[in-house]
Amino acid sequence: MKFTGTLEALLSMPPEEAAPGLLGYYLVSAVGGETVRMRITEVEAYKGEDDPASHTFRGRTARNGSMFGPPGTLYVYRSYGVHNCANTSAGPEGVGWGILIRAGEVVEGDWIARRRRGRADQLTDGPGKVTQALGIGLDLDGTDLLSNQPPIWLEPGSAPSVIVSTPRVGISKAADRPWRFVAAVSASK
């Protein structure tokens, strides 16, 4: 069912409920004065102390502090020392819940994304690729994604007609939870 409230209300919900509602929204980056707009097509929910796969499972630290911020706070972290990943905080402020933005479709600024990625294909089909294509660095950790202003923000979009829920990927703890949500292309298209 499509969520019809505000983005702030959506992100105030538990992450496993909010995550599928985030599909179809746009993540817009104006980093360095160059705009890239990406439709979000894949996300994963993480639920703090109730979720051993969450960065906030053991509580608040200097590294994960943004996940405890108000709904819509950007949490950027370095994964395996190789690439950055971007999340938005979800749920009430102080709980450490979040939604990982795993993939999307670039709808504006594809030449910028291609230049940043150093390739013409597979621009945003993974969390590290998303941050690279949109120019999201660790310096943006803590940014308010609900601000509707640079350097990065979320904009409303159209909800996908089909959403598939699967277990999360790339984790070893609580991997069986069906908290990965993907906007699927319907067979009629």
Salt bridges, closest charged atoms under 4 A:
GLU16 OE2 - LYS47 NZ 2.90
GLU34 OE1 - ARG115 NH2 2.56
GLU34 OE1 - ARG116 NH2 3.64
GLU42 OE2 - ARG102 NE 2.80
GLU42 OE2 - ARG180 NE 2.68
GLU44 OE2 - ARG102 NE 3.83
ASP51 OD2 - ARG168 NH1 2.57
ASP51 OD1 - ARG177 NH1 3.69
GLU105 OE1 - ARG39 NH1 2.67
GLU108 OE1 - ARG37 NH1 2.09
ASP110 OD2 - ARG114 NH1 2.78
ASP121 OD1 - ARG119 NE 2.98
ASP125 OD1 - LYS129 NZ 2.78
GLU155 OE1 - ARG37 NE 3.03
